[in-house]
Amino acid sequence: MTNLTLISVVDDDESVRESLPDLLRALGYDAEAFGSGQEFLNSDALHKTKCLILDIAMPGMTGPELQSELKARLHVFPIIFITAHANGTTRSHLLDEGAVECLSKPFSESDLIDALNVALN
């Protein structure tokens, strides 16, 4: 059993689901990846997650829809959004809704570390 902080990643892009958890583990976190919001909601990780890295645009439930569902279920933890389709309006709205950060893909390791530091401290 691990005592590492669990960071969950929800992204429909398989390459992100494979690479981002590896980076998070190299940074000293535990990490799990999910291909959809529903998959995350149905998982045991829902109750263990300390921070969620969440894609905005996904088929089915979008990232902002998952954020709303988590609020409705009273699961509150920091969310870092990631997107390949960033614009200022979307970013501002997500931050107003409580997101810690909204990073544009591809983002740097240092930008991710900065966002995680804000989210977890």
N, CA, C and O atoms as a GROMACS GRO file, in nm:
protein
  484
    1MET      N    1   0.084  -0.118   0.000
    1MET     CA    2   0.000   0.000   0.000
    1MET      C    3   0.088   0.124   0.000
    1MET      O    4   0.188   0.130   0.072
    2THR      N    5   0.052   0.222  -0.081
    2THR     CA    6   0.135   0.340  -0.098
    2THR      C    7   0.080   0.458  -0.018
    2THR      O    8  -0.040   0.470   0.003
    3ASN      N    9   0.170   0.545   0.026
    3ASN     CA   10   0.131   0.667   0.094
    3ASN      C   11   0.150   0.788   0.004
    3ASN      O   12   0.140   0.902   0.049
    4LEU      N   13   0.178   0.764  -0.124
    4LEU     CA   14   0.201   0.873  -0.216
    4LEU      C   15   0.068   0.942  -0.250
    4LEU      O   16  -0.038   0.879  -0.249
    5THR      N   17   0.076   1.070  -0.279
    5THR     CA   18  -0.040   1.148  -0.320
    5THR      C   19  -0.087   1.100  -0.456
    5THR      O   20  -0.009   1.092  -0.551
    6LEU      N   21  -0.217   1.066  -0.466
    6LEU     CA   22  -0.272   1.017  -0.592
    6LEU      C   23  -0.317   1.133  -0.679
    6LEU      O   24  -0.401   1.214  -0.638
    7ILE      N   25  -0.261   1.140  -0.798
    7ILE     CA   26  -0.303   1.233  -0.901
    7ILE      C   27  -0.372   1.150  -1.008
    7ILE      O   28  -0.312   1.057  -1.064
    8SER      N   29  -0.497   1.181  -1.038
    8SER     CA   30  -0.570   1.110  -1.142
    8SER      C   31  -0.571   1.194  -1.269
    8SER      O   32  -0.584   1.316  -1.264
    9VAL      N   33  -0.557   1.126  -1.381
    9VAL     CA   34  -0.556   1.189  -1.513
    9VAL      C   35  -0.675   1.135  -1.591
    9VAL      O   36  -0.692   1.014  -1.602
   10VAL      N   37  -0.757   1.227  -1.644
   10VAL     CA   38  -0.870   1.187  -1.728
   10VAL      C   39  -0.851   1.254  -1.864
   10VAL      O   40  -0.859   1.376  -1.877
   11ASP      N   41  -0.825   1.171  -1.965
   11ASP     CA   42  -0.801   1.222  -2.101
   11ASP      C   43  -0.835   1.112  -2.199
   11ASP      O   44  -0.800   0.996  -2.177
   12ASP      N   45  -0.902   1.146  -2.308
   12ASP     CA   46  -0.936   1.045  -2.407
   12ASP      C   47  -0.819   1.011  -2.498
   12ASP      O   48  -0.826   0.914  -2.574
   13ASP      N   49  -0.711   1.088  -2.492
   13ASP     CA   50  -0.592   1.066  -2.574
   13ASP      C   51  -0.503   0.962  -2.507
   13ASP      O   52  -0.448   0.984  -2.400
   14GLU      N   53  -0.490   0.847  -2.573
   14GLU     CA   54  -0.412   0.736  -2.516
   14GLU      C   55  -0.268   0.774  -2.487
   14GLU      O   56  -0.211   0.731  -2.387
   15SER      N   57  -0.206   0.856  -2.573
   15SER     CA   58  -0.067   0.893  -2.551
   15SER      C   59  -0.052   0.975  -2.423
   15SER      O   60   0.048   0.962  -2.352
   16VAL      N   61  -0.150   1.059  -2.392
   16VAL     CA   62  -0.147   1.135  -2.266
   16VAL      C   63  -0.167   1.041  -2.148
   16VAL      O   64  -0.098   1.053  -2.047
   17ARG      N   65  -0.260   0.948  -2.161
   17ARG     CA   66  -0.285   0.852  -2.052
   17ARG      C   67  -0.165   0.763  -2.024
   17ARG      O   68  -0.150   0.713  -1.913
   18GLU      N   69  -0.079   0.743  -2.124
   18GLU     CA   70   0.040   0.662  -2.103
   18GLU      C   71   0.157   0.745  -2.051
   18GLU      O   72   0.229   0.701  -1.961
   19SER      N   73   0.177   0.864  -2.106
   19SER     CA   74   0.297   0.941  -2.072
   19SER      C   75   0.282   1.025  -1.945
   19SER      O   76   0.376   1.032  -1.866
   20LEU      N   77   0.168   1.088  -1.925
   20LEU     CA   78   0.153   1.178  -1.810
   20LEU      C   79   0.164   1.104  -1.676
   20LEU      O   80   0.232   1.155  -1.586
   21PRO      N   81   0.102   0.988  -1.658
   21PRO     CA   82   0.122   0.916  -1.531
   21PRO      C   83   0.269   0.879  -1.507
   21PRO      O   84   0.314   0.880  -1.393
   22ASP      N   85   0.342   0.845  -1.614
   22ASP     CA   86   0.485   0.814  -1.597
   22ASP      C   87   0.560   0.936  -1.544
   22ASP      O   88   0.644   0.924  -1.455
   23LEU      N   89   0.530   1.053  -1.599
   23LEU     CA   90   0.593   1.176  -1.553
   23LEU      C   91   0.556   1.204  -1.407
   23LEU      O   92   0.642   1.239  -1.326
   24LEU      N   93   0.429   1.187  -1.374
   24LEU     CA   94   0.384   1.212  -1.236
   24LEU      C   95   0.454   1.118  -1.138
   24LEU      O   96   0.493   1.159  -1.029
   25ARG      N   97   0.471   0.992  -1.177
   25ARG     CA   98   0.542   0.896  -1.090
   25ARG      C   99   0.688   0.936  -1.074
   25ARG      O  100   0.744   0.922  -0.966
   26ALA      N  101   0.749   0.984  -1.182
   26ALA     CA  102   0.888   1.031  -1.175
   26ALA      C  103   0.901   1.152  -1.083
   26ALA      O  104   1.007   1.176  -1.025
   27LEU      N  105   0.794   1.229  -1.069
   27LEU     CA  106   0.793   1.345  -0.981
   27LEU      C  107   0.760   1.309  -0.836
   27LEU      O  108   0.758   1.395  -0.749
   28GLY      N  109   0.732   1.180  -0.812
   28GLY     CA  110   0.709   1.134  -0.675
   28GLY      C  111   0.564   1.117  -0.635
   28GLY      O  112   0.534   1.103  -0.516
   29TYR      N  113   0.473   1.117  -0.732
   29TYR     CA  114   0.331   1.098  -0.703
   29TYR      C  115   0.287   0.959  -0.745
   29TYR      O  116   0.353   0.894  -0.826
   30ASP      N  117   0.176   0.914  -0.690
   30ASP     CA  118   0.106   0.799  -0.743
   30ASP      C  119   0.016   0.854  -0.853
   30ASP      O  120  -0.029   0.968  -0.844
   31ALA      N  121  -0.012   0.776  -0.955
   31ALA     CA  122  -0.092   0.826  -1.067
   31ALA      C  123  -0.177   0.714  -1.126
   31ALA      O  124  -0.132   0.600  -1.138
   32GLU      N  125  -0.299   0.750  -1.163
   32GLU     CA  126  -0.388   0.661  -1.236
   32GLU      C  127  -0.447   0.739  -1.352
   32GLU      O  128  -0.468   0.860  -1.341
   33ALA      N  129  -0.472   0.671  -1.462
   33ALA     CA  130  -0.526   0.736  -1.581
   33ALA      C  131  -0.658   0.672  -1.623
   33ALA      O  132  -0.678   0.551  -1.608
   34PHE      N  133  -0.747   0.755  -1.675
   34PHE     CA  134  -0.880   0.712  -1.716
   34PHE      C  135  -0.912   0.774  -1.851
   34PHE      O  136  -0.874   0.888  -1.879
   35GLY      N  137  -0.983   0.699  -1.935
   35GLY     CA  138  -1.014   0.744  -2.069
   35GLY      C  139  -1.140   0.827  -2.081
   35GLY      O  140  -1.168   0.884  -2.186
   36SER      N  141  -1.218   0.835  -1.972
   36SER     CA  142  -1.341   0.914  -1.975
   36SER      C  143  -1.378   0.956  -1.834
   36SER      O  144  -1.332   0.900  -1.735
   37GLY      N  145  -1.464   1.057  -1.828
   37GLY     CA  146  -1.513   1.103  -1.699
   37GLY      C  147  -1.591   0.995  -1.628
   37GLY      O  148  -1.578   0.978  -1.507
   38GLN      N  149  -1.673   0.922  -1.702
   38GLN     CA  150  -1.753   0.816  -1.642
   38GLN      C  151  -1.665   0.706  -1.584
   38GLN      O  152  -1.693   0.653  -1.476
   39GLU      N  153  -1.559   0.671  -1.655
   39GLU     CA  154  -1.465   0.570  -1.605
   39GLU      C  155  -1.406   0.615  -1.471
   39GLU      O  156  -1.393   0.535  -1.378
   40PHE      N  157  -1.369   0.743  -1.461
   40PHE     CA  158  -1.316   0.796  -1.336
   40PHE      C  159  -1.422   0.792  -1.225
   40PHE      O  160  -1.393   0.750  -1.113
   41LEU      N  161  -1.543   0.836  -1.256
   41LEU     CA  162  -1.651   0.838  -1.156
   41LEU      C  163  -1.682   0.698  -1.103
   41LEU      O  164  -1.722   0.684  -0.988
   42ASN      N  165  -1.663   0.595  -1.186
   42ASN     CA  166  -1.692   0.457  -1.146
   42ASN      C  167  -1.576   0.389  -1.075
   42ASN      O  168  -1.587   0.274  -1.034
   43SER      N  169  -1.463   0.459  -1.061
   43SER     CA  170  -1.342   0.396  -1.007
   43SER      C  171  -1.326   0.420  -0.857
   43SER      O  172  -1.386   0.512  -0.800
   44ASP      N  173  -1.244   0.336  -0.794
   44ASP     CA  174  -1.206   0.356  -0.654
   44ASP      C  175  -1.120   0.480  -0.637
   44ASP      O  176  -1.114   0.536  -0.528
   45ALA      N  177  -1.054   0.524  -0.744
   45ALA     CA  178  -0.967   0.642  -0.737
   45ALA      C  179  -1.045   0.768  -0.702
   45ALA      O  180  -0.988   0.863  -0.649
   46LEU      N  181  -1.173   0.770  -0.731
   46LEU     CA  182  -1.256   0.887  -0.701
   46LEU      C  183  -1.240   0.930  -0.555
   46LEU      O  184  -1.234   1.049  -0.526
   47HIS      N  185  -1.234   0.834  -0.465
   47HIS     CA  186  -1.228   0.865  -0.322
   47HIS      C  187  -1.086   0.883  -0.270
   47HIS      O  188  -1.067   0.921  -0.155
   48LYS      N  189  -0.986   0.855  -0.354
   48LYS     CA  190  -0.847   0.864  -0.312
   48LYS      C  191  -0.772   0.980  -0.378
   48LYS      O  192  -0.665   1.019  -0.332
   49THR      N  193  -0.829   1.035  -0.483
   49THR     CA  194  -0.762   1.139  -0.562
   49THR      C  195  -0.743   1.265  -0.479
   49THR      O  196  -0.834   1.311  -0.410
   50LYS      N  197  -0.623   1.322  -0.489
   50LYS     CA  198  -0.591   1.448  -0.422
   50LYS      C  199  -0.584   1.563  -0.521
   50LYS      O  200  -0.592   1.679  -0.481
   51CYS      N  201  -0.570   1.532  -0.650
   51CYS     CA  202  -0.568   1.631  -0.756
   51CYS      C  203  -0.606   1.560  -0.886
   51CYS      O  204  -0.568   1.445  -0.909
   52LEU      N  205  -0.683   1.630  -0.969
   52LEU     CA  206  -0.729   1.574  -1.096
   52LEU      C  207  -0.673   1.656  -1.211
   52LEU      O  208  -0.687   1.778  -1.214
   53ILE      N  209  -0.609   1.588  -1.305
   53ILE     CA  210  -0.565   1.652  -1.429
   53ILE      C  211  -0.664   1.607  -1.535
   53ILE      O  212  -0.678   1.488  -1.563
   54LEU      N  213  -0.734   1.705  -1.594
   54LEU     CA  214  -0.854   1.676  -1.669
   54LEU      C  215  -0.854   1.745  -1.805
   54LEU      O  216  -0.838   1.867  -1.813
   55ASP      N  217  -0.871   1.667  -1.911
   55ASP     CA  218  -0.884   1.723  -2.045
   55ASP      C  219  -1.018   1.794  -2.057
   55ASP      O  220  -1.118   1.751  -1.999
   56ILE      N  221  -1.020   1.902  -2.132
   56ILE     CA  222  -1.146   1.977  -2.151
   56ILE      C  223  -1.236   1.907  -2.251
   56ILE      O  224  -1.352   1.879  -2.220
   57ALA      N  225  -1.184   1.878  -2.370
   57ALA     CA  226  -1.267   1.827  -2.480
   57ALA      C  227  -1.252   1.676  -2.492
   57ALA      O  228  -1.150   1.626  -2.536
   58MET      N  229  -1.358   1.605  -2.452
   58MET     CA  230  -1.360   1.460  -2.464
   58MET      C  231  -1.498   1.419  -2.514
   58MET      O  232  -1.597   1.488  -2.486
   59PRO      N  233  -1.506   1.309  -2.587
   59PRO     CA  234  -1.638   1.262  -2.627
   59PRO      C  235  -1.717   1.217  -2.503
   59PRO      O  236  -1.659   1.176  -2.403
   60GLY      N  237  -1.847   1.225  -2.512
   60GLY     CA  238  -1.928   1.190  -2.395
   60GLY      C  239  -1.924   1.305  -2.297
   60GLY      O  240  -1.961   1.418  -2.331
   61MET      N  241  -1.882   1.278  -2.176
   61MET     CA  242  -1.873   1.380  -2.071
   61MET      C  243  -1.746   1.463  -2.090
   61MET      O  244  -1.636   1.410  -2.089
   62THR      N  245  -1.764   1.594  -2.107
   62THR     CA  246  -1.647   1.683  -2.121
   62THR      C  247  -1.584   1.707  -1.984
   62THR      O  248  -1.642   1.674  -1.881
   63GLY      N  249  -1.465   1.764  -1.986
   63GLY     CA  250  -1.398   1.798  -1.861
   63GLY      C  251  -1.481   1.890  -1.773
   63GLY      O  252  -1.499   1.860  -1.654
   64PRO      N  253  -1.534   2.001  -1.826
   64PRO     CA  254  -1.618   2.088  -1.744
   64PRO      C  255  -1.745   2.018  -1.693
   64PRO      O  256  -1.791   2.048  -1.583
   65GLU      N  257  -1.801   1.926  -1.771
   65GLU     CA  258  -1.917   1.851  -1.723
   65GLU      C  259  -1.878   1.759  -1.607
   65GLU      O  260  -1.954   1.744  -1.512
   66LEU      N  261  -1.760   1.698  -1.615
   66LEU     CA  262  -1.712   1.615  -1.504
   66LEU      C  263  -1.689   1.703  -1.381
   66LEU      O  264  -1.725   1.664  -1.270
   67GLN      N  265  -1.632   1.820  -1.399
   67GLN     CA  266  -1.612   1.913  -1.288
   67GLN      C  267  -1.746   1.944  -1.219
   67GLN      O  268  -1.755   1.943  -1.097
   68SER      N  269  -1.848   1.970  -1.297
   68SER     CA  270  -1.982   1.999  -1.242
   68SER      C  271  -2.039   1.878  -1.169
   68SER      O  272  -2.098   1.892  -1.062
   69GLU      N  273  -2.021   1.760  -1.226
   69GLU     CA  274  -2.070   1.638  -1.163
   69GLU      C  275  -1.998   1.612  -1.030
   69GLU      O  276  -2.061   1.571  -0.932
   70LEU      N  277  -1.869   1.636  -1.027
   70LEU     CA  278  -1.794   1.618  -0.903
   70LEU      C  279  -1.845   1.714  -0.794
   70LEU      O  280  -1.860   1.676  -0.679
   71LYS      N  281  -1.870   1.838  -0.833
   71LYS     CA  282  -1.926   1.935  -0.737
   71LYS      C  283  -2.062   1.888  -0.686
   71LYS      O  284  -2.089   1.897  -0.566
   72ALA      N  285  -2.147   1.840  -0.776
   72ALA     CA  286  -2.279   1.792  -0.738
   72ALA      C  287  -2.271   1.675  -0.641
   72ALA      O  288  -2.357   1.659  -0.553
   73ARG      N  289  -2.168   1.592  -0.656
   73ARG     CA  290  -2.149   1.476  -0.568
   73ARG      C  291  -2.066   1.511  -0.444
   73ARG      O  292  -2.036   1.424  -0.362
   74LEU      N  293  -2.030   1.638  -0.432
   74LEU     CA  294  -1.951   1.688  -0.318
   74LEU      C  295  -1.812   1.628  -0.310
   74LEU      O  296  -1.756   1.611  -0.202
   75HIS      N  297  -1.755   1.594  -0.426
   75HIS     CA  298  -1.615   1.551  -0.435
   75HIS      C  299  -1.535   1.673  -0.478
   75HIS      O  300  -1.532   1.709  -0.596
   76VAL      N  301  -1.471   1.734  -0.382
   76VAL     CA  302  -1.399   1.858  -0.410
   76VAL      C  303  -1.250   1.834  -0.391
   76VAL      O  304  -1.204   1.804  -0.281
   77PHE      N  305  -1.176   1.849  -0.499
   77PHE     CA  306  -1.030   1.844  -0.496
   77PHE      C  307  -0.981   1.932  -0.609
   77PHE      O  308  -1.056   1.961  -0.702
   78PRO      N  309  -0.856   1.974  -0.604
   78PRO     CA  310  -0.805   2.064  -0.708
   78PRO      C  311  -0.807   1.998  -0.846
   78PRO      O  312  -0.780   1.879  -0.861
   79ILE      N  313  -0.841   2.080  -0.946
   79ILE     CA  314  -0.845   2.034  -1.084
   79ILE      C  315  -0.752   2.121  -1.168
   79ILE      O  316  -0.758   2.244  -1.163
   80ILE      N  317  -0.666   2.054  -1.243
   80ILE     CA  318  -0.582   2.119  -1.344
   80ILE      C  319  -0.635   2.074  -1.479
   80ILE      O  320  -0.629   1.956  -1.512
   81PHE      N  321  -0.688   2.168  -1.556
   81PHE     CA  322  -0.736   2.134  -1.689
   81PHE      C  323  -0.621   2.137  -1.788
   81PHE      O  324  -0.527   2.216  -1.775
   82ILE      N  325  -0.629   2.050  -1.888
   82ILE     CA  326  -0.533   2.050  -1.999
   82ILE      C  327  -0.615   2.048  -2.128
   82ILE      O  328  -0.721   1.986  -2.135
   83THR      N  329  -0.564   2.118  -2.229
   83THR     CA  330  -0.639   2.126  -2.354
   83THR      C  331  -0.550   2.157  -2.472
   83THR      O  332  -0.447   2.224  -2.460
   84ALA      N  333  -0.591   2.108  -2.585
   84ALA     CA  334  -0.525   2.143  -2.711
   84ALA      C  335  -0.598   2.257  -2.779
   84ALA      O  336  -0.556   2.304  -2.885
   85HIS      N  337  -0.709   2.301  -2.720
   85HIS     CA  338  -0.795   2.402  -2.782
   85HIS      C  339  -0.817   2.519  -2.688
   85HIS      O  340  -0.932   2.560  -2.666
   86ALA      N  341  -0.711   2.574  -2.632
   86ALA     CA  342  -0.724   2.680  -2.533
   86ALA      C  343  -0.761   2.813  -2.596
   86ALA      O  344  -0.719   2.846  -2.708
   87ASN      N  345  -0.840   2.888  -2.522
   87ASN     CA  346  -0.861   3.028  -2.553
   87ASN      C  347  -0.883   3.100  -2.420
   87ASN      O  348  -0.914   3.038  -2.318
   88GLY      N  349  -0.867   3.230  -2.421
   88GLY     CA  350  -0.873   3.308  -2.298
   88GLY      C  351  -1.007   3.298  -2.227
   88GLY      O  352  -1.013   3.295  -2.104
   89THR      N  353  -1.116   3.295  -2.304
   89THR     CA  354  -1.249   3.289  -2.244
   89THR      C  355  -1.270   3.158  -2.170
   89THR      O  356  -1.319   3.157  -2.057
   90THR      N  357  -1.234   3.049  -2.234
   90THR     CA  358  -1.249   2.917  -2.171
   90THR      C  359  -1.166   2.909  -2.045
   90THR      O  360  -1.214   2.865  -1.940
   91ARG      N  361  -1.041   2.952  -2.054
   91ARG     CA  362  -0.952   2.949  -1.939
   91ARG      C  363  -1.009   3.031  -1.823
   91ARG      O  364  -1.013   2.983  -1.710
   92SER      N  365  -1.053   3.151  -1.850
   92SER     CA  366  -1.110   3.237  -1.745
   92SER      C  367  -1.231   3.172  -1.680
   92SER      O  368  -1.246   3.175  -1.558
   93HIS      N  369  -1.318   3.113  -1.762
   93HIS     CA  370  -1.438   3.048  -1.709
   93HIS      C  371  -1.401   2.931  -1.618
   93HIS      O  372  -1.458   2.916  -1.510
   94LEU      N  373  -1.307   2.849  -1.661
   94LEU     CA  374  -1.268   2.733  -1.581
   94LEU      C  375  -1.205   2.776  -1.448
   94LEU      O  376  -1.232   2.716  -1.344
   95LEU      N  377  -1.122   2.879  -1.452
   95LEU     CA  378  -1.062   2.929  -1.328
   95LEU      C  379  -1.169   2.988  -1.237
   95LEU      O  380  -1.163   2.970  -1.116
   96ASP      N  381  -1.266   3.057  -1.295
   96ASP     CA  382  -1.378   3.111  -1.215
   96ASP      C  383  -1.459   3.000  -1.150
   96ASP      O  384  -1.514   3.019  -1.041
   97GLU      N  385  -1.467   2.884  -1.215
   97GLU     CA  386  -1.540   2.770  -1.161
   97GLU      C  387  -1.459   2.690  -1.059
   97GLU      O  388  -1.509   2.592  -1.004
   98GLY      N  389  -1.335   2.732  -1.034
   98GLY     CA  390  -1.257   2.668  -0.929
   98GLY      C  391  -1.136   2.590  -0.973
   98GLY      O  392  -1.064   2.536  -0.889
   99ALA      N  393  -1.110   2.583  -1.103
   99ALA     CA  394  -0.990   2.511  -1.148
   99ALA      C  395  -0.865   2.584  -1.099
   99ALA      O  396  -0.864   2.707  -1.085
  100VAL      N  397  -0.761   2.508  -1.074
  100VAL     CA  398  -0.634   2.566  -1.030
  100VAL      C  399  -0.561   2.628  -1.147
  100VAL      O  400  -0.503   2.736  -1.135
  101GLU      N  401  -0.564   2.560  -1.262
  101GLU     CA  402  -0.492   2.606  -1.380
  101GLU      C  403  -0.554   2.542  -1.503
  101GLU      O  404  -0.624   2.442  -1.494
  102CYS      N  405  -0.525   2.602  -1.618
  102CYS     CA  406  -0.564   2.546  -1.747
  102CYS      C  407  -0.442   2.554  -1.836
  102CYS      O  408  -0.405   2.662  -1.883
  103LEU      N  409  -0.379   2.439  -1.859
  103LEU     CA  410  -0.255   2.432  -1.937
  103LEU      C  411  -0.285   2.394  -2.081
  103LEU      O  412  -0.368   2.307  -2.108
  104SER      N  413  -0.217   2.460  -2.172
  104SER     CA  414  -0.232   2.430  -2.314
  104SER      C  415  -0.135   2.320  -2.354
  104SER      O  416  -0.016   2.326  -2.322
  105LYS      N  417  -0.187   2.218  -2.426
  105LYS     CA  418  -0.101   2.112  -2.478
  105LYS      C  419  -0.027   2.165  -2.599
  105LYS      O  420  -0.086   2.237  -2.679
  106PRO      N  421   0.099   2.134  -2.616
  106PRO     CA  422   0.184   2.065  -2.519
  106PRO      C  423   0.231   2.162  -2.412
  106PRO      O  424   0.267   2.276  -2.443
  107PHE      N  425   0.231   2.119  -2.288
  107PHE     CA  426   0.275   2.204  -2.177
  107PHE      C  427   0.409   2.153  -2.127
  107PHE      O  428   0.445   2.036  -2.147
  108SER      N  429   0.483   2.240  -2.062
  108SER     CA  430   0.616   2.203  -2.014
  108SER      C  431   0.605   2.132  -1.880
  108SER      O  432   0.507   2.148  -1.806
  109GLU      N  433   0.706   2.055  -1.849
  109GLU     CA  434   0.713   1.989  -1.719
  109GLU      C  435   0.711   2.093  -1.608
  109GLU      O  436   0.645   2.073  -1.506
  110SER      N  437   0.782   2.205  -1.626
  110SER     CA  438   0.786   2.308  -1.522
  110SER      C  439   0.649   2.372  -1.502
  110SER      O  440   0.613   2.404  -1.388
  111ASP      N  441   0.572   2.391  -1.610
  111ASP     CA  442   0.436   2.445  -1.594
  111ASP      C  443   0.348   2.348  -1.515
  111ASP      O  444   0.268   2.390  -1.432
  112LEU      N  445   0.362   2.219  -1.541
  112LEU     CA  446   0.286   2.119  -1.469
  112LEU      C  447   0.327   2.118  -1.322
  112LEU      O  448   0.241   2.114  -1.233
  113ILE      N  449   0.456   2.122  -1.296
  113ILE     CA  450   0.504   2.123  -1.157
  113ILE      C  451   0.450   2.246  -1.083
  113ILE      O  452   0.406   2.235  -0.969
  114ASP      N  453   0.455   2.361  -1.148
  114ASP     CA  454   0.402   2.483  -1.086
  114ASP      C  455   0.254   2.467  -1.051
  114ASP      O  456   0.211   2.504  -0.942
  115ALA      N  457   0.177   2.413  -1.145
  115ALA     CA  458   0.033   2.393  -1.121
  115ALA      C  459   0.008   2.292  -1.008
  115ALA      O  460  -0.081   2.312  -0.926
  116LEU      N  461   0.087   2.185  -1.005
  116LEU     CA  462   0.073   2.086  -0.896
  116LEU      C  463   0.109   2.147  -0.762
  116LEU      O  464   0.043   2.118  -0.662
  117ASN      N  465   0.211   2.229  -0.759
  117ASN     CA  466   0.249   2.295  -0.633
  117ASN      C  467   0.136   2.384  -0.581
  117ASN      O  468   0.109   2.385  -0.461
  118VAL      N  469   0.072   2.457  -0.670
  118VAL     CA  470  -0.042   2.541  -0.630
  118VAL      C  471  -0.157   2.452  -0.583
  118VAL      O  472  -0.219   2.479  -0.481
  119ALA      N  473  -0.184   2.346  -0.658
  119ALA     CA  474  -0.298   2.259  -0.627
  119ALA      C  475  -0.283   2.188  -0.493
  119ALA      O  476  -0.381   2.170  -0.420
  120LEU      N  477  -0.163   2.147  -0.462
  120LEU     CA  478  -0.142   2.060  -0.344
  120LEU      C  479  -0.092   2.133  -0.221
  120LEU      O  480  -0.075   2.072  -0.115
  121ASN      N  481  -0.067   2.262  -0.233
  121ASN     CA  482  -0.017   2.338  -0.116
  121ASN      C  483  -0.110   2.449  -0.078
  121ASN      O  484  -0.084   2.523   0.017
   0.00000   0.00000   0.00000
